[in-house]
Amino acid sequence: MRIIFAGTPDFAAETLKALLSANHEICAVYTQPDRPSGRGRKLTASPVKQLALEHNIPVEQPLNFKEDEAKQILAHYHADLMIVVAYGLLLPQAVLDTPSLGCINVHASLLPRWRGAAPIQRAILAGDTETGVCIMQMEAGLDTGPVLLRASCPIAIDDTAQTLHDRLAILGAETLLTALPNIVELQSKAQAQNDELTCYAAKLLKPEATIDWQQSAVQLVRQIQAFNPRPVAQTNWQDQVFRIWSASLINEKSSVAPGEIITVNRDSIDVATGDGVLRLNQIQLPGKRAMPVADFLNANTIKAGEHFG
């Protein structure tokens, strides 16, 4: 098959790498336009574009597919199939109909649960114990198409968005390679999604990273893990933004106000919440690197009775 690949971040690059290793013919790669990145705000190519250029694959970066020229360029490649992985653009029906076998998507959830932009983070935040990947035939709606193949994956109690992302990226690539030799048969047997069971995985917003100490310690652990490595959960301490990268649940009750520091140990800080106690393990102050609490305490003084938030 002649395949067009459309994707942008590291998650998508893992799938493209697998396709290239399996000697599939990638006739073109579509990815988001280069974006400013880093402190110098230098224009930077996406991980998918960098990989495509390494393999001398033509790269297209349209802002959208509203212009006829973008649609004509896509048609010019005469692709049998378009594989879409975290591309970042909603594709209109005209694009979905261009390849002879249409467009399929590698999505990081067990659809219809967690349709949308942030399925990995939302699954952790909701306390799900299982997730996975789906190979889906794309429709004009947001992640609404019938499922061709799925593979499940447990969510470990200590998973962060990053660790789960890395496992699902590999699982997604493997599941896609399993699907491709049987793609026509799988399309004929595709299973429609039950729209009544859907959850929407909205894009993460920075205000969501602010910790509400009235919440339970269980929910705060989920928030911290879901928002690691970005945007990172945060609170205030001594008029500074105090970012929390890692924390754990302590099975204790507390009689003090939520947000109050209960105890400061050599390598941890225990904080009261709306229900239970949260133990901080890795934190970060502005302009500093993320560090274990033990390293933070070597250079800073924080006492029981002080408050976060």
Number of C-alpha atoms within 10 A of each C-alpha: 13 16 21 23 29 28 26 25 18 16 24 25 25 22 27 24 14 17 20 14 9 10 8 15 14 22 16 20 25 23 28 21 16 14 11 12 11 8 6 7 9 11 12 14 18 20 17 28 27 15 18 23 12 9 11 10 15 14 18 17 14 16 12 13 17 13 10 9 11 17 16 13 11 19 14 10 15 15 22 15 23 27 25 28 27 19 20 14 15 14 19 14 13 12 20 19 16 21 20 12 17 19 24 26 26 27 26 30 28 20 28 21 19 24 20 18 19 17 26 23 26 25 22 28 20 12 16 14 12 14 23 23 25 26 31 27 26 24 20 14 11 13 23 20 21 22 24 24 21 21 17 15 16 12 19 13 13 14 16 26 23 17 15 22 18 15 13 24 22 16 23 29 24 16 18 24 17 12 18 16 11 11 18 13 12 17 19 9 13 17 15 15 17 12 11 8 10 14 16 16 18 14 12 16 8 13 10 14 21 19 20 18 21 14 15 18 25 19 18 24 26 25 25 28 28 29 27 20 14 16 17 22 26 25 18 15 15 11 9 11 15 20 23 25 25 23 23 20 17 15 12 10 12 16 11 14 16 24 24 20 23 23 16 19 13 10 16 20 22 22 28 28 26 20 19 19 25 27 22 21 18 20 23 19 17 10 6 8 9 17 16 17 22 17 14 18 16 10 7 9 8 15 13 14 15 14 18 20 18
